[in-house]
Amino acid sequence: MGFFDKLRNKATMGKGHAKENLGRETRDPGLTAEGKTDRLRGGAKQVGERVKDAARDIRRSTK
């Protein structure tokens, strides 16, 4: 399940970049802000996945 979560987070970040760029091109501040939000949300979730992976590695190494 972790791989698909990471993939979904990367897709969210990509979608955010696209929205942000489109908002800049069309001079739509709402779309730009929505893109930044998506990008940051995906990045934050990626950090959470990395923390989970690190915790799992620590548990495996202490056994």
N, C-alpha and C positions, 0 to 999 in steps of 0.2 A: 504494500500500500504506500510505502514511503516514496517509491519512484514516481508513482502517478501523482502524488501530492506535489512533489518537486516540479514535475512537468506542468501541472496545472498552475503553479505559482509562476513559473517562467512564462507561461502563456498570458497570465494576467499582467505581468510586467511588460510584455511585448504589446499587448493591447493598450496599456497605459501610454507607452511611448508613441504608438500610432495616434491615439486620441490627442495627446499633447501636441504632436507635430501638426495634426490637422487643425487643431484649435489655433495654433500660431499662424498657419497659412491663411485661415479664414478670418483671423482676428476675432475669434470667439473666446472671450475669457472664461466662460463657463465650461466649455469643452476642454480648454487647457487645464483648468483646475481639476476637472473630472479625470483627465489623463494622469495628472500628478498623483491624485489620490489612488488610482488603480496601481500605478507604478510603485508607490510606497507601500500599499497593502501587500502586493506580491513580494516585495523585498522583505517586509517584516515577517511574512510567513516563511520565506526561505531561511531567515535567521532562526526561526523556531524549529524548522526541520534540521538545521545543522546542530542545534543544541540537543535535540532528541538523538541524533546520530552519535554525538560525542558522549552523551550519557550511556547509550547502549554499548559503545566501545569500552567505556570505563567498566561497566558491569561485566562485560565479557572478559576483560583483562584481569579482573580480581577473582575470577572463579578458579 
